[in-house]
Amino acid sequence: MTALLTQYTTRAWEPTPAEHEFAEDLARAQTSAAWLRSGLREAPAGRLADVLIPAAAVLERESPLPEDLVLAVRRLLDAVAPPP
C-alpha cells in the first residue's frame, strides 16, 4: 500500500482515469471492510485494485480494524482521488 503511494507521489505510477474516479468514490465513504469490499466490486482493473483487494481481506478478518492499515488505505485513496 505504502509502496504504491510512494510510486504515485514520485510519478513512477500514474493511475488511469477510471482509477482516479474509483478512488474518489471510495474516498467519500467511511473506511470499513464492508465498504471496501463493496467498492471493489466496481473496481477497474489495475494496480490500485491489486493493492486494495488484499487490504479488504485483512480488514474483513481483523477486529478491531488495524488502524495502520486503515490509515494507509485512506492516505492512498486521498492521494489518488482527484482534487475537488
N, C-alpha and C positions, 0 to 999 in steps of 0.2 A: 504494500500500500504506500508506504513512505518512498519506496524506490520509484514508483510511478509518479508520485507528486514531484519528486526531485527531477525526474526526466521531463515533466511538464514545465516546471519553473526554469529549467535550463534549455528548454526548447528542443530537447532530444526526442520528445514525443509530442505530437500535435493531435489532439482529439478531432474526430470527424465532426461535421455539423450535427449529425444525429447524436453523437456522444455528448456534445455541448448541451443539446436540448434535453437529453436524458438526465444529465447531471443537474440541470436547472429544475426539472420536475422533482427529482429526489431531494434536492437541497431545500425545498419549500416545506417538507414534512418533518415531523419529529422522528428521531432515529429509534428504530426498534427492529427486531428480527423480522417480524411480520411485514413491516413497511418495506424493508429492503428486499425480501423475497418476492413480495407483490410487485415491486418496481422492476425487478429483474425479469419478470415475465414479458415485459415490453422492451427489454434492453436491446439496443442494436449490437450486433456482433462487433467485437473489438477489444482492445486492451483494458478499457475501463470495466467492462463486464467481466473480463477474465480475472481481475483482482477482487471484484465485489462478490462474485459467486462464493469463493471460499470464506470471505468475511461473513456472508449471510449464514453459512453453515455453522461457523463458530458462534455467532450471535444466537442462533436457534438453540444450541445445546448448552450454552453457558448462562447460569443465573447466579447472581445478578449479572447484568451485561458488563463485560470488561470495558472499563472506562477508556483505557488506552486505545482499544480497537474502535470504539465509538468515536473518539476524538479524531483518530486517523481517517475514518470514513468521512466525517464531517469536513475535515480540512481538505481532503481530496475533492469532494463534491463542491465545496465552496470555491475552490480554486478553478475548477474546470467549468462550472456554471458561468454563462456569460454575464457580464455586469448588467444591472437593471437599466 
